[in-house]
Amino acid sequence: MSRRRRVPSFPGELERPVDIQLRTFPSADSTFHAFACEALDAMKRPSARGLQDDIRIRYPLAVVRRQEDIARRGAGSLVWYAFRYGSVAHGPPGMPLIDWDGRDIAWGILDEERRFVDLNEALVAIVEQARDAILGRAVEEFTNPEDPSIRDDIAVVWQQFLDARWAESTIRFNRRDGRHRHARKSPGS
């Protein structure tokens, strides 16, 4: 009986041994880097799509892309990029780059229903609730209930984001003691 070659599960699967250099972003996130590298090392037949699926077990918004051939320098290692938070499109021309790892930047990642799937400590401080109490809930749930049009307004901003991959807004949150807090929102993809 002859041995049959396994049909690839993902397009672009590579045979081992293959030299792949994995670059992860944010680059300061050593835990994400270690997890992504371990996932790549465990693959018998690596593919960017397969690696992305493996990383998404722990980081559901991760995206893996291979370096474009035009960017390759010679016949060295293949380069793949793993982005923990998907790929972030820069805002309008002239807008300064955002330091996503900075302590002064509050960020949250929303799913298709505008529910939080991840957020940093700076946003936890703004919302003034435990991180676990925020995860899985819609952004509208944390806005000021005195704003009668907030749900409609957020839906419009969200649609602008979906259409243009960029939108900017200000949301008024209530503090625990009832005082208002305004937060500028600049979603990017």
TORTINU-749666 format. One record per residue: residue number from 1; residue in one letter; x negated, y, z negated of N, C-alpha, C in turn. Coordinates in Angstrom, 1 decimal. Example, Ala and Ser with C-alpha at 12.3 -4.5 7.8 and 13.67 -1.06 7.14 Angstrom:
1 | A | -13.2 | -5.7 | -7.8 | -12.3 | -4.5 | -7.8 | -13.2 | -3.3 | -7.8 $
2 | S | -12.8 | -2.2 | -7.1 | -13.7 | -1.1 | -7.1 | -12.9 | 0.0 | -7.9 $
This chain:
1 | M | -0.8 | -1.2 | 0.0 | 0.0 | 0.0 | 0.0 | -0.9 | 1.2 | 0.0 $
2 | S | -0.6 | 2.2 | 0.9 | -1.5 | 3.4 | 1.0 | -0.9 | 4.4 | 0.0 $
3 | R | -1.9 | 5.2 | -0.5 | -1.5 | 6.3 | -1.4 | -1.0 | 7.5 | -0.6 $
4 | R | 0.1 | 8.0 | -1.0 | 0.6 | 9.2 | -0.3 | 0.2 | 10.4 | -1.0 $
5 | R | -0.1 | 11.4 | -0.3 | -0.4 | 12.7 | -0.9 | 0.9 | 13.3 | -1.4 $
6 | R | 0.8 | 13.9 | -2.6 | 1.9 | 14.5 | -3.3 | 2.3 | 15.8 | -2.5 $
7 | V | 3.6 | 16.0 | -2.3 | 4.1 | 17.2 | -1.7 | 4.0 | 18.3 | -2.6 $
8 | P | 3.4 | 19.5 | -2.2 | 3.2 | 20.6 | -3.1 | 4.5 | 21.1 | -3.7 $
9 | S | 4.5 | 21.4 | -5.0 | 5.7 | 22.0 | -5.6 | 5.9 | 23.4 | -5.3 $
10 | F | 4.8 | 24.1 | -5.1 | 4.8 | 25.6 | -4.8 | 4.0 | 25.9 | -3.6 $
11 | P | 4.4 | 26.8 | -2.8 | 3.6 | 27.2 | -1.6 | 2.3 | 27.7 | -2.1 $
12 | G | 1.2 | 27.5 | -1.4 | -0.1 | 28.0 | -1.7 | -0.8 | 27.2 | -2.8 $
13 | E | -0.4 | 26.0 | -3.1 | -1.1 | 25.2 | -4.1 | -2.5 | 25.0 | -3.7 $
14 | L | -3.4 | 25.0 | -4.6 | -4.8 | 24.8 | -4.3 | -5.3 | 23.5 | -4.9 $
15 | E | -6.3 | 22.8 | -4.2 | -6.9 | 21.6 | -4.8 | -8.0 | 22.0 | -5.7 $
16 | R | -8.1 | 21.3 | -6.8 | -9.2 | 21.5 | -7.8 | -10.4 | 20.7 | -7.2 $
17 | P | -11.6 | 21.1 | -7.4 | -12.0 | 22.3 | -8.1 | -11.9 | 23.6 | -7.2 $
18 | V | -11.4 | 24.6 | -7.8 | -11.4 | 25.9 | -7.1 | -11.7 | 27.0 | -8.1 $
19 | D | -12.4 | 28.0 | -7.7 | -12.9 | 29.1 | -8.6 | -11.9 | 30.2 | -8.5 $
20 | I | -11.1 | 30.4 | -9.6 | -10.1 | 31.5 | -9.6 | -10.5 | 32.4 | -10.8 $
21 | Q | -10.7 | 33.7 | -10.5 | -10.9 | 34.7 | -11.5 | -9.6 | 35.3 | -11.9 $
22 | L | -9.1 | 35.2 | -13.1 | -7.8 | 35.7 | -13.5 | -8.0 | 37.0 | -14.2 $
23 | R | -7.4 | 38.1 | -13.7 | -7.4 | 39.4 | -14.4 | -6.1 | 39.7 | -15.0 $
24 | T | -6.0 | 40.0 | -16.2 | -4.7 | 40.2 | -16.9 | -4.5 | 41.7 | -17.3 $
25 | F | -3.2 | 42.1 | -17.3 | -2.9 | 43.4 | -17.7 | -1.7 | 43.4 | -18.6 $
26 | P | -1.6 | 44.1 | -19.7 | -2.6 | 45.1 | -20.1 | -3.9 | 44.5 | -20.5 $
27 | S | -5.0 | 45.0 | -20.1 | -6.3 | 44.4 | -20.3 | -6.7 | 44.3 | -21.8 $
28 | A | -6.1 | 45.2 | -22.6 | -6.4 | 45.1 | -24.0 | -5.6 | 44.0 | -24.8 $
29 | D | -4.7 | 43.3 | -24.1 | -3.9 | 42.3 | -24.8 | -4.6 | 41.0 | -24.7 $
30 | S | -5.4 | 40.7 | -25.7 | -6.3 | 39.5 | -25.7 | -5.4 | 38.2 | -25.9 $
31 | T | -4.3 | 38.3 | -26.6 | -3.4 | 37.2 | -26.7 | -2.8 | 36.7 | -25.4 $
32 | F | -2.3 | 37.7 | -24.7 | -1.8 | 37.4 | -23.3 | -2.8 | 36.8 | -22.4 $
33 | H | -4.0 | 37.5 | -22.4 | -5.1 | 37.0 | -21.6 | -5.5 | 35.5 | -21.9 $
34 | A | -5.6 | 35.2 | -23.2 | -5.9 | 33.8 | -23.6 | -4.8 | 32.9 | -23.1 $
35 | F | -3.6 | 33.2 | -23.3 | -2.5 | 32.3 | -22.9 | -2.5 | 32.1 | -21.4 $
36 | A | -2.7 | 33.2 | -20.6 | -2.7 | 33.1 | -19.2 | -3.8 | 32.2 | -18.7 $
37 | C | -5.0 | 32.4 | -19.3 | -6.2 | 31.6 | -18.9 | -6.0 | 30.1 | -19.2 $
38 | E | -5.4 | 29.9 | -20.4 | -5.2 | 28.5 | -20.8 | -4.2 | 27.8 | -19.8 $
39 | A | -3.1 | 28.6 | -19.4 | -2.1 | 28.1 | -18.5 | -2.8 | 27.7 | -17.2 $
40 | L | -3.7 | 28.6 | -16.7 | -4.4 | 28.4 | -15.4 | -5.3 | 27.2 | -15.5 $
41 | D | -6.0 | 27.1 | -16.6 | -6.9 | 25.9 | -16.8 | -6.2 | 24.6 | -16.8 $
42 | A | -5.0 | 24.6 | -17.3 | -4.2 | 23.4 | -17.5 | -3.6 | 22.9 | -16.1 $
43 | M | -3.6 | 23.7 | -15.1 | -3.0 | 23.4 | -13.9 | -3.9 | 22.5 | -13.0 $
44 | K | -3.3 | 21.3 | -12.6 | -4.1 | 20.4 | -11.8 | -4.1 | 20.9 | -10.3 $
45 | R | -3.1 | 21.6 | -9.9 | -3.0 | 22.1 | -8.5 | -2.5 | 23.6 | -8.7 $
46 | P | -3.4 | 24.5 | -8.9 | -2.9 | 25.9 | -9.2 | -2.3 | 26.6 | -8.0 $
47 | S | -1.3 | 27.3 | -8.3 | -0.6 | 28.3 | -7.4 | -0.2 | 29.5 | -8.2 $
48 | A | -0.2 | 30.6 | -7.5 | 0.2 | 31.8 | -8.2 | 1.6 | 31.7 | -8.8 $
49 | R | 2.5 | 31.1 | -8.0 | 3.9 | 31.0 | -8.4 | 4.0 | 30.0 | -9.6 $
50 | G | 3.3 | 28.9 | -9.5 | 3.3 | 28.0 | -10.6 | 2.7 | 28.5 | -11.9 $
51 | L | 1.7 | 29.3 | -11.7 | 1.1 | 30.0 | -12.9 | 2.1 | 31.0 | -13.5 $
52 | Q | 2.7 | 31.7 | -12.6 | 3.7 | 32.7 | -13.1 | 4.8 | 32.0 | -13.9 $
53 | D | 5.3 | 30.8 | -13.4 | 6.4 | 30.1 | -14.1 | 5.8 | 29.6 | -15.5 $
54 | D | 4.6 | 29.1 | -15.5 | 4.0 | 28.6 | -16.8 | 3.8 | 29.7 | -17.8 $
55 | I | 3.4 | 30.9 | -17.3 | 3.2 | 32.0 | -18.2 | 4.6 | 32.5 | -18.8 $
56 | R | 5.6 | 32.5 | -17.9 | 6.9 | 33.0 | -18.3 | 7.6 | 32.1 | -19.4 $
57 | I | 7.0 | 31.0 | -19.7 | 7.5 | 30.2 | -20.8 | 7.4 | 31.0 | -22.1 $
58 | R | 6.3 | 31.8 | -22.2 | 6.1 | 32.6 | -23.4 | 6.3 | 34.1 | -23.1 $
59 | Y | 6.0 | 34.5 | -21.9 | 6.2 | 36.0 | -21.5 | 7.1 | 36.0 | -20.4 $
60 | P | 8.4 | 36.2 | -20.6 | 9.4 | 36.0 | -19.6 | 9.4 | 37.1 | -18.4 $
61 | L | 8.7 | 38.2 | -18.6 | 8.6 | 39.2 | -17.6 | 7.3 | 39.2 | -16.8 $
62 | A | 6.4 | 38.2 | -17.1 | 5.1 | 38.2 | -16.4 | 5.3 | 38.0 | -14.9 $
63 | V | 4.3 | 38.6 | -14.2 | 4.2 | 38.5 | -12.8 | 2.8 | 38.1 | -12.4 $
64 | V | 2.6 | 37.2 | -11.5 | 1.3 | 36.8 | -11.0 | 1.2 | 37.0 | -9.6 $
65 | R | 0.1 | 37.7 | -9.1 | -0.1 | 38.0 | -7.7 | -1.5 | 37.6 | -7.4 $
66 | R | -1.7 | 37.1 | -6.2 | -3.1 | 36.9 | -5.7 | -3.6 | 38.1 | -5.0 $
67 | Q | -4.9 | 38.3 | -5.1 | -5.5 | 39.4 | -4.4 | -5.3 | 39.3 | -2.9 $
68 | E | -5.0 | 40.4 | -2.3 | -4.9 | 40.4 | -0.9 | -6.2 | 40.1 | -0.2 $
69 | D | -6.1 | 39.4 | 0.9 | -7.4 | 39.0 | 1.6 | -8.2 | 40.2 | 2.0 $
70 | I | -7.5 | 41.3 | 2.4 | -8.3 | 42.5 | 2.8 | -9.1 | 43.1 | 1.6 $
71 | A | -8.8 | 42.8 | 0.4 | -9.5 | 43.3 | -0.8 | -10.6 | 42.4 | -1.2 $
72 | R | -10.7 | 41.2 | -0.6 | -11.7 | 40.2 | -1.0 | -13.1 | 40.7 | -0.5 $
73 | R | -14.1 | 40.4 | -1.3 | -15.5 | 40.7 | -1.0 | -16.3 | 39.5 | -0.8 $
74 | G | -16.4 | 39.0 | 0.4 | -17.1 | 37.8 | 0.7 | -16.4 | 36.6 | 0.4 $
75 | A | -17.1 | 35.5 | 0.1 | -16.6 | 34.2 | -0.1 | -16.6 | 33.8 | -1.6 $
76 | G | -16.6 | 34.8 | -2.5 | -16.7 | 34.5 | -3.9 | -15.4 | 33.9 | -4.5 $
77 | S | -15.2 | 34.1 | -5.7 | -14.1 | 33.6 | -6.4 | -12.8 | 34.2 | -5.9 $
78 | L | -11.7 | 33.4 | -5.9 | -10.4 | 34.0 | -5.7 | -10.0 | 34.8 | -6.9 $
79 | V | -9.3 | 35.9 | -6.7 | -8.9 | 36.8 | -7.8 | -7.3 | 36.8 | -7.8 $
80 | W | -6.8 | 36.5 | -9.0 | -5.4 | 36.5 | -9.2 | -5.2 | 37.6 | -10.3 $
81 | Y | -4.0 | 38.2 | -10.3 | -3.7 | 39.2 | -11.3 | -2.4 | 38.8 | -12.0 $
82 | A | -2.4 | 38.8 | -13.4 | -1.3 | 38.5 | -14.2 | -0.9 | 39.7 | -15.0 $
83 | F | 0.3 | 40.2 | -14.7 | 0.9 | 41.4 | -15.4 | 1.9 | 40.9 | -16.4 $
84 | R | 1.7 | 41.2 | -17.7 | 2.6 | 40.8 | -18.8 | 4.0 | 41.4 | -18.6 $
85 | Y | 4.0 | 42.6 | -18.2 | 5.3 | 43.3 | -18.1 | 5.7 | 43.6 | -16.6 $
86 | G | 5.4 | 42.7 | -15.8 | 5.7 | 42.9 | -14.4 | 4.7 | 43.9 | -13.8 $
87 | S | 5.0 | 44.4 | -12.7 | 4.1 | 45.5 | -12.1 | 4.8 | 46.8 | -12.3 $
88 | V | 4.0 | 47.8 | -12.8 | 4.6 | 49.1 | -13.1 | 4.3 | 50.0 | -12.0 $
89 | A | 5.4 | 50.5 | -11.4 | 5.2 | 51.5 | -10.4 | 5.0 | 52.9 | -11.0 $
90 | H | 4.1 | 53.7 | -10.4 | 3.8 | 55.0 | -10.9 | 4.9 | 55.9 | -10.6 $
91 | G | 5.1 | 56.9 | -11.4 | 6.2 | 57.9 | -11.2 | 6.0 | 58.8 | -10.0 $
92 | P | 6.7 | 60.0 | -10.0 | 6.6 | 60.9 | -8.9 | 5.1 | 61.5 | -8.8 $
93 | P | 4.8 | 61.9 | -7.6 | 3.5 | 62.5 | -7.3 | 3.1 | 63.6 | -8.3 $
94 | G | 1.9 | 63.6 | -8.8 | 1.5 | 64.6 | -9.8 | 1.7 | 64.2 | -11.2 $
95 | M | 2.5 | 63.2 | -11.5 | 2.7 | 62.8 | -12.9 | 1.5 | 62.1 | -13.4 $
96 | P | 1.0 | 62.5 | -14.6 | -0.2 | 61.8 | -15.1 | 0.0 | 60.3 | -15.4 $
97 | L | -1.0 | 59.5 | -15.3 | -0.9 | 58.1 | -15.6 | -0.5 | 57.9 | -17.1 $
98 | I | 0.2 | 56.9 | -17.3 | 0.7 | 56.6 | -18.7 | -0.2 | 55.6 | -19.3 $
99 | D | -0.6 | 55.8 | -20.6 | -1.4 | 54.9 | -21.3 | -0.4 | 54.0 | -22.1 $
100 | W | 0.0 | 52.9 | -21.5 | 1.0 | 52.0 | -22.1 | 0.5 | 51.3 | -23.4 $
101 | D | -0.8 | 51.3 | -23.6 | -1.3 | 50.7 | -24.8 | -1.5 | 51.8 | -25.9 $
102 | G | -1.2 | 53.0 | -25.6 | -1.4 | 54.1 | -26.6 | -0.3 | 54.0 | -27.7 $
103 | R | -0.7 | 54.5 | -28.9 | 0.2 | 54.5 | -30.0 | 1.4 | 55.5 | -29.9 $
104 | D | 1.2 | 56.5 | -29.1 | 2.2 | 57.5 | -28.9 | 3.2 | 57.2 | -27.9 $
105 | I | 3.1 | 56.1 | -27.2 | 4.0 | 55.7 | -26.1 | 5.0 | 54.6 | -26.7 $
106 | A | 6.3 | 55.0 | -26.7 | 7.3 | 54.0 | -27.1 | 7.8 | 53.4 | -25.9 $
107 | W | 7.9 | 52.0 | -25.8 | 8.4 | 51.4 | -24.6 | 9.3 | 50.2 | -25.0 $
108 | G | 10.2 | 49.9 | -24.2 | 11.0 | 48.7 | -24.3 | 11.3 | 48.1 | -22.9 $
109 | I | 11.4 | 46.9 | -22.8 | 11.7 | 46.2 | -21.5 | 13.1 | 45.6 | -21.6 $
110 | L | 13.9 | 46.0 | -20.6 | 15.3 | 45.6 | -20.6 | 15.5 | 44.5 | -19.5 $
111 | D | 16.5 | 43.7 | -19.7 | 16.8 | 42.7 | -18.6 | 17.9 | 43.3 | -17.7 $
112 | E | 18.5 | 42.5 | -16.8 | 19.4 | 43.0 | -15.9 | 20.7 | 43.6 | -16.5 $
113 | E | 21.0 | 43.2 | -17.7 | 22.2 | 43.8 | -18.5 | 21.8 | 44.9 | -19.4 $
114 | R | 20.6 | 45.4 | -19.3 | 20.0 | 46.5 | -20.1 | 19.9 | 46.1 | -21.5 $
115 | R | 19.6 | 44.8 | -21.8 | 19.4 | 44.3 | -23.1 | 17.9 | 44.2 | -23.4 $
116 | F | 17.4 | 44.6 | -24.6 | 16.0 | 44.5 | -24.9 | 15.5 | 43.1 | -24.9 $
117 | V | 14.4 | 42.9 | -24.1 | 13.7 | 41.6 | -24.2 | 12.3 | 41.7 | -24.8 $
118 | D | 11.8 | 43.0 | -24.9 | 10.6 | 43.2 | -25.6 | 10.5 | 44.7 | -25.9 $
119 | L | 9.8 | 45.1 | -26.9 | 9.5 | 46.5 | -27.2 | 8.4 | 46.6 | -28.2 $
120 | N | 7.8 | 47.8 | -28.3 | 6.6 | 47.9 | -29.1 | 7.1 | 48.6 | -30.4 $
121 | E | 6.1 | 48.7 | -31.3 | 6.4 | 49.2 | -32.7 | 6.8 | 50.7 | -32.7 $
122 | A | 6.3 | 51.4 | -31.7 | 6.7 | 52.9 | -31.6 | 8.2 | 53.0 | -31.3 $
123 | L | 8.7 | 52.1 | -30.5 | 10.2 | 52.2 | -30.3 | 11.0 | 51.7 | -31.5 $
124 | V | 10.4 | 50.7 | -32.2 | 11.1 | 50.2 | -33.4 | 11.2 | 51.3 | -34.4 $
125 | A | 10.1 | 52.2 | -34.5 | 10.2 | 53.3 | -35.4 | 11.2 | 54.3 | -35.0 $
126 | I | 11.4 | 54.5 | -33.7 | 12.4 | 55.5 | -33.2 | 13.8 | 55.0 | -33.6 $
127 | V | 14.1 | 53.7 | -33.3 | 15.4 | 53.1 | -33.5 | 15.7 | 52.9 | -35.0 $
128 | E | 14.6 | 52.8 | -35.8 | 14.7 | 52.6 | -37.2 | 15.5 | 51.3 | -37.6 $
129 | Q | 15.3 | 50.2 | -36.8 | 15.8 | 48.9 | -37.2 | 14.7 | 47.9 | -36.9 $
130 | A | 14.9 | 46.8 | -37.5 | 13.9 | 45.7 | -37.4 | 13.8 | 45.3 | -35.9 $
131 | R | 12.6 | 44.9 | -35.4 | 12.5 | 44.5 | -34.1 | 13.5 | 43.4 | -33.7 $
132 | D | 13.6 | 42.4 | -34.6 | 14.5 | 41.3 | -34.3 | 16.0 | 41.7 | -34.2 $
133 | A | 16.3 | 42.8 | -34.9 | 17.7 | 43.3 | -34.8 | 17.9 | 44.1 | -33.5 $
134 | I | 16.9 | 44.5 | -32.8 | 17.0 | 45.2 | -31.5 | 17.0 | 44.2 | -30.3 $
135 | L | 16.1 | 43.2 | -30.4 | 16.0 | 42.3 | -29.3 | 17.3 | 41.6 | -29.0 $
136 | G | 17.6 | 41.5 | -27.7 | 18.9 | 40.9 | -27.2 | 20.1 | 41.8 | -27.2 $
137 | R | 19.9 | 43.0 | -27.7 | 21.0 | 44.0 | -27.7 | 20.8 | 45.1 | -26.6 $
138 | A | 21.9 | 45.6 | -26.1 | 21.9 | 46.6 | -25.1 | 21.4 | 47.9 | -25.6 $
139 | V | 20.7 | 48.7 | -24.7 | 20.2 | 50.0 | -25.1 | 21.3 | 50.9 | -25.6 $
140 | E | 22.5 | 50.8 | -25.0 | 23.7 | 51.6 | -25.3 | 24.1 | 51.5 | -26.8 $
141 | E | 23.8 | 50.3 | -27.4 | 24.2 | 50.1 | -28.8 | 23.4 | 51.0 | -29.8 $
142 | F | 22.3 | 51.6 | -29.3 | 21.5 | 52.3 | -30.2 | 21.6 | 53.8 | -30.0 $
143 | T | 22.5 | 54.2 | -29.1 | 22.7 | 55.6 | -28.8 | 23.7 | 56.2 | -29.7 $
144 | N | 23.9 | 57.5 | -29.6 | 24.8 | 58.3 | -30.5 | 26.2 | 58.0 | -30.2 $
145 | P | 27.0 | 57.5 | -31.1 | 28.4 | 57.2 | -30.8 | 29.3 | 58.5 | -30.5 $
146 | E | 28.7 | 59.6 | -30.9 | 29.4 | 60.9 | -30.6 | 29.3 | 61.3 | -29.2 $
147 | D | 28.4 | 60.7 | -28.4 | 28.3 | 61.0 | -27.0 | 29.3 | 60.1 | -26.2 $
148 | P | 30.5 | 60.7 | -25.9 | 31.5 | 59.9 | -25.3 | 31.2 | 59.4 | -23.9 $
149 | S | 30.3 | 60.0 | -23.2 | 30.0 | 59.5 | -21.8 | 28.7 | 58.7 | -21.7 $
150 | I | 28.1 | 58.4 | -22.9 | 26.7 | 57.8 | -22.9 | 26.7 | 56.5 | -22.1 $
151 | R | 27.7 | 55.6 | -22.2 | 27.7 | 54.3 | -21.4 | 27.7 | 54.6 | -19.9 $
152 | D | 28.6 | 55.5 | -19.5 | 28.6 | 55.8 | -18.1 | 27.3 | 56.5 | -17.6 $
153 | D | 26.8 | 57.4 | -18.5 | 25.5 | 58.1 | -18.1 | 24.4 | 57.1 | -18.0 $
154 | I | 24.3 | 56.1 | -18.9 | 23.2 | 55.1 | -18.8 | 23.4 | 54.3 | -17.6 $
155 | A | 24.6 | 53.9 | -17.2 | 24.9 | 53.1 | -16.0 | 24.4 | 53.9 | -14.8 $
156 | V | 24.6 | 55.2 | -14.7 | 24.2 | 56.0 | -13.6 | 22.7 | 56.0 | -13.5 $
157 | V | 22.0 | 56.3 | -14.7 | 20.6 | 56.3 | -14.7 | 20.0 | 54.9 | -14.3 $
158 | W | 20.6 | 53.9 | -14.8 | 20.2 | 52.5 | -14.5 | 20.3 | 52.3 | -12.9 $
159 | Q | 21.4 | 52.7 | -12.3 | 21.6 | 52.5 | -10.9 | 20.5 | 53.3 | -10.1 $
160 | Q | 20.2 | 54.6 | -10.6 | 19.1 | 55.3 | -10.0 | 17.8 | 54.6 | -10.1 $
161 | F | 17.6 | 54.0 | -11.2 | 16.3 | 53.2 | -11.4 | 16.3 | 52.0 | -10.4 $
162 | L | 17.4 | 51.3 | -10.3 | 17.5 | 50.2 | -9.3 | 17.3 | 50.6 | -7.9 $
163 | D | 17.8 | 51.8 | -7.5 | 17.7 | 52.2 | -6.2 | 16.3 | 52.8 | -5.9 $
164 | A | 15.8 | 53.6 | -6.8 | 14.5 | 54.3 | -6.5 | 13.3 | 53.7 | -7.2 $
165 | R | 13.6 | 52.7 | -8.1 | 12.5 | 52.1 | -8.9 | 11.9 | 53.2 | -9.9 $
166 | W | 12.6 | 54.3 | -10.1 | 12.1 | 55.3 | -11.0 | 13.3 | 56.2 | -11.4 $
167 | A | 13.4 | 56.5 | -12.7 | 14.5 | 57.4 | -13.1 | 14.0 | 58.0 | -14.4 $
168 | E | 14.5 | 59.2 | -14.8 | 14.1 | 59.9 | -16.0 | 15.3 | 60.4 | -16.7 $
169 | S | 15.4 | 60.3 | -18.0 | 16.6 | 60.8 | -18.7 | 16.2 | 61.0 | -20.2 $
170 | T | 17.1 | 61.6 | -20.9 | 16.9 | 61.8 | -22.4 | 18.1 | 61.1 | -23.0 $
171 | I | 17.8 | 60.3 | -24.1 | 18.9 | 59.6 | -24.8 | 18.8 | 60.1 | -26.2 $
172 | R | 20.0 | 60.4 | -26.8 | 20.1 | 60.8 | -28.2 | 20.4 | 59.6 | -29.1 $
173 | F | 19.5 | 59.3 | -30.0 | 19.7 | 58.2 | -30.9 | 20.0 | 58.8 | -32.3 $
174 | N | 20.8 | 58.1 | -33.1 | 21.0 | 58.5 | -34.4 | 20.0 | 57.9 | -35.3 $
175 | R | 19.5 | 58.7 | -36.3 | 18.6 | 58.2 | -37.3 | 19.5 | 57.5 | -38.3 $
176 | R | 18.9 | 56.7 | -39.2 | 19.7 | 56.0 | -40.2 | 20.5 | 56.9 | -41.1 $
177 | D | 19.9 | 58.1 | -41.3 | 20.6 | 59.1 | -42.2 | 21.7 | 59.9 | -41.4 $
178 | G | 21.8 | 59.7 | -40.1 | 22.8 | 60.3 | -39.3 | 22.3 | 61.5 | -38.5 $
179 | R | 21.0 | 61.9 | -38.8 | 20.5 | 63.0 | -38.0 | 20.2 | 62.5 | -36.6 $
180 | H | 20.2 | 63.4 | -35.6 | 20.0 | 63.0 | -34.2 | 18.5 | 63.0 | -33.9 $
181 | R | 18.1 | 62.2 | -33.0 | 16.8 | 62.1 | -32.4 | 16.9 | 62.0 | -30.9 $
182 | H | 16.2 | 62.8 | -30.2 | 16.2 | 62.7 | -28.7 | 15.0 | 61.9 | -28.3 $
183 | A | 15.2 | 61.0 | -27.3 | 14.1 | 60.2 | -26.8 | 14.2 | 60.4 | -25.3 $
184 | R | 13.0 | 60.7 | -24.7 | 12.9 | 60.8 | -23.2 | 12.7 | 59.4 | -22.7 $
185 | K | 13.5 | 59.1 | -21.6 | 13.4 | 57.7 | -21.1 | 12.9 | 57.9 | -19.6 $
186 | S | 11.8 | 57.2 | -19.3 | 11.3 | 57.2 | -18.0 | 11.1 | 55.7 | -17.5 $
187 | P | 12.1 | 55.0 | -17.1 | 11.9 | 53.6 | -16.7 | 11.2 | 53.5 | -15.4 $
188 | G | 10.2 | 52.6 | -15.3 | 9.5 | 52.3 | -14.1 | 9.5 | 50.8 | -13.9 $
189 | S | 9.3 | 50.3 | -12.7 | 9.4 | 48.9 | -12.4 | 8.0 | 48.3 | -12.5 $
